[in-house]
């Protein structure tokens, strides 16, 4: 089974968005590139159905990581 087939669209956006931003920097990644990497049609609003903005996507990803670290303590 394909790894991404088990993931929700929101999870794919988070995973690919954070990877692209970590690799290239926030300002150097477009919403369309994140959507495309997540298997969505670029620039069709797919990201905005799950997050208000690219900034909110990053904030959510950071909050998830902080929560996981706190659970590990």
Secondary structure, 3 states (H helix, E strand, C coil): CCHHHHCCHHHHHHHHHHHHHHHHCHHHCCHHHHHHHCCCCCCCCCHHHCCCCHHHHHHHHHHHHHHHHHHHC
